[in-house]
Amino acid sequence: EIVGEFDVFISQQMPNQLYLLQYPLRPSWRPYDLEQLKTIRMKKPLHKMEMDFRINTKGENYNKEWKDKAEGKDDTFTLESTRMQPKTKYAIGVLNADGFHLTSLPYVLQMRPDM
């Protein structure tokens, strides 16, 4: 059953500004808490990204002894990107009143903890 028809628009206005972020070391059932995101740094010519997250120091899994041993460390951790060559073509789409707008996602960044 067809529930609707829409015009499709292929946009090239933002192809160098969109990134697909992957978190290969993080289980899908345990996503990063974006409310704890503190800062993002982007080096556009290199397509590198760093994300700083606050550590939940009040959580049951927080090791208070670690804080005592880690002199000079604040309560944050950093994810750093590695640019990957896409194995397929990705796109992002937006459906609104005038149609379905598609833009390609040329960059894939895998985010991993910075050690």
N, C-alpha and C positions, 0 to 999 in steps of 0.2 A: 504494500500500500504506500503510495507516494503521499507524503504529508505536506510537501511544499517544494517549490522550485526557486532557485536564486541565481542571479547573475554572479559570475566569478571574475574577480579582478586580480591580476598578478602584479604585485607592487615591487619596484626596484628602488624605492626611496630610502630604505633602511638596511640594505643587506650587509653592510660593514659594521652595523651597530648591534646586531643580535647574536647571542651566544646560547648554545645548548650547554647547560652545566650538568655534569654527571658526578656522582659520589660513589665510586666503585667499592670503597672500603666500608661504606655505611649500609647496614641492612635497611631495606625499604620500610620495615615496620618500626624503625627508630630514626625518623628524620631529624635533621638539625632544627633547633628551635630558632626560627628567624627573629623572634622577639629579643633574642640574646645577641643578635648581630650588632656589632659595635661600629666597625668601619669596613669599607671596601676600598682597595687601591687597585687602579687599573693602569697598565702600561700598554696603551693602544697600539703603538707601532709593533710591539712584540706579541700582542694578544696574550698578555700575562695578567692574572688577577690574584689578589690576596684578599682573604676575608678574615677579619678578627671577630671572634665570638667571646662573650663573657662566659665564664665558668659559673655554674650554679653552685655556689659555696654553701648553700643551705640544704642541698639535696642529700638524700641518704647515701649516695654513692661517692660523695666528696671525701677525700682523704685529707684530714686536717694536718696530719703528720707530714705530708708532702709539702705543704706550704712552709713548714718550718725548715725543711731541707733545701728548698729551692730559693736560695737567697736572690733577691733582686727580681724575681719573677712576679708579675702581677697575675691577677686571676682571669687571664684570657688565653685562648689558643688560636692558632692561625691555620687556615686552609690555603694551600698554594696550588695554582693551576699548572697543568701540563697540557699543551695543545695536542690534540689527537687528529689524525687524518680521518674524516668521516668515511665509513665503509658503505654508506648509502647517502641519499639526498634527504635532508630534513626541511620541513617548512612549518611555519606557524600561521594559523588562520584566525580571523575574527569575523564573526557573523553579526551583521547589524541590519538595519532596515533597508539599506540600498543594495545589499549583496554580501557575498563571501569574499573577503580580502585575504590573499595568500602572499607571504613573503618568505624567501628562502632563508635558511639558517646555515651559513657557510662555515661557522666555527663551532667546534666541539672542544670544551675544556673539561678535563677531569680534575676534580678538587680532592686533594689529599692533605692530611696533616703535615705541617712543616716541622720537621724534626730538628 
